[in-house]
């Protein structure tokens, strides 16, 4: 496996392009020596890096030119270290080439300034533009390092709610494979090989047919049965999601628990077993007012 692909799998919160930059800048060593992104790892190779040094470098190079945006933020929870935000669908999490000023991160910069928070907002996790729900934001450097380590140690567990086409036969199923960018269109993620992709695994639970669940409260009561025993759990309201979903008949709610965190993982895994998410323009086939995928809850061990 290439060095950059390996590091992207163990540092999922850092993009592969940034990983390549970190390797070239000398933040990563193989057997005590400087290396290069395409280096093919051998069985006995030892890869060394300092997560604190990497985080420090990334934080210094980020947020420097982000323009504040006056936009209301739906705050689920806040303390001196952590901000838990419920992102609306259709909003980019951070600036991208085609949208540099109207993103959640722009709104967070404004929120920090208005509330006299001296540090910069640091995203701990990310979700797709068309996915709604929980995003974790560190309010200081130490919190960012600590929560990032928890993700690496799989001590933070994410729960998504999806609305899919048709009837789901199995009460529980698991999809696992290697995922990578399509060679034809880089915007798409497809099943790949171990040498070119990243291992991805998602656990799915059938919640119930939409027609059989009468209220948002009933939906949440069912979902609560699937949450593991965590030290702390943050959840969002399901009322808005439920109201939109209720107009779409012949559909089923599925709880999705990604064990890994790959780009478009849940969307691709569901489509691969014939259960595309309603409104998914890339991997589905049914037009709808929005993509029906919601980051509902996050639990901490």
Rosetta blueprint (number, residue, H / E / L):
1 X L
2 X E
3 X H
4 X H
5 X H
6 X H
7 X H
8 X H
9 X H
10 X H
11 X L
12 X L
13 X L
14 X L
15 X L
16 X H
17 X H
18 X H
19 X H
20 X H
21 X H
22 X H
23 X H
24 X H
25 X L
26 X L
27 X L
28 X E
29 X E
30 X E
31 X L
32 X L
33 X E
34 X E
35 X L
36 X L
37 X L
38 X L
39 X L
40 X E
41 X L
42 X L
43 X L
44 X L
45 X L
46 X L
47 X E
48 X E
49 X E
50 X L
51 X H
52 X H
53 X H
54 X H
55 X H
56 X H
57 X H
58 X H
59 X H
60 X H
61 X H
62 X L
63 X L
64 X L
65 X L
66 X L
67 X L
68 X L
69 X L
70 X L
71 X L
72 X L
73 X L
74 X L
75 X E
76 X E
77 X E
78 X E
79 X L
80 X L
81 X L
82 X E
83 X E
84 X E
85 X E
86 X E
87 X E
88 X L
89 X L
90 X L
91 X L
92 X L
93 X L
94 X L
95 X L
96 X E
97 X L
98 X L
99 X E
100 X L
101 X L
102 X L
103 X L
104 X H
105 X H
106 X H
107 X H
108 X H
109 X H
110 X H
111 X H
112 X H
113 X H
114 X H
115 X L
116 X L
117 X L
118 X L
119 X L
120 X L
121 X L
122 X E
123 X E
124 X L
125 X L
126 X L
127 X L
128 X L
129 X L
130 X L
131 X L
132 X E
133 X E
134 X E
135 X E
136 X E
137 X E
138 X E
139 X L
140 X L
141 X H
142 X H
143 X H
144 X H
145 X H
146 X H
147 X H
148 X H
149 X H
150 X H
151 X H
152 X H
153 X L
154 X L
155 X L
156 X E
157 X E
158 X E
159 X E
160 X E
161 X E
162 X E
163 X E
164 X E
165 X E
166 X L
167 X L
168 X L
169 X L
170 X L
171 X L
172 X E
173 X E
174 X E
175 X E
176 X E
177 X E
178 X E
179 X E
180 X E
181 X E
182 X L
183 X L
184 X L
185 X L
186 X L
187 X L
188 X L
189 X E
190 X E
191 X E
192 X L
193 X L
194 X L
195 X L
196 X L
197 X L
198 X E
199 X E
200 X E
201 X E
202 X E
203 X E
204 X E
205 X E
206 X E
207 X E
208 X E
209 X E
210 X H
211 X H
212 X H
213 X L
214 X L
215 X L
216 X H
217 X H
218 X H
219 X H
220 X H
221 X H
222 X H
223 X H
224 X H
225 X L
226 X L
227 X L
228 X L
229 X L
230 X L
231 X L
232 X E
233 X E
234 X E
235 X E
236 X L
237 X L
238 X L
239 X H
240 X H
241 X H
242 X H
243 X H
244 X H
245 X H
246 X L
247 X L
248 X L
249 X L
250 X L
251 X E
252 X E
253 X E
254 X E
255 X E
256 X E
257 X E
258 X E
259 X L
260 X L
261 X L
262 X L
263 X L
264 X L
265 X H
266 X H
267 X H
268 X H
269 X H
270 X H
271 X H
272 X H
273 X L
274 X L
275 X L
276 X L
277 X E
278 X L
279 X L
280 X L
281 X L
282 X L
283 X L
284 X L
285 X L
286 X L
287 X L
288 X L
289 X L
290 X L
291 X L
292 X L
293 X E
294 X E
295 X E
296 X E
297 X E
298 X E
299 X E
300 X E
301 X L
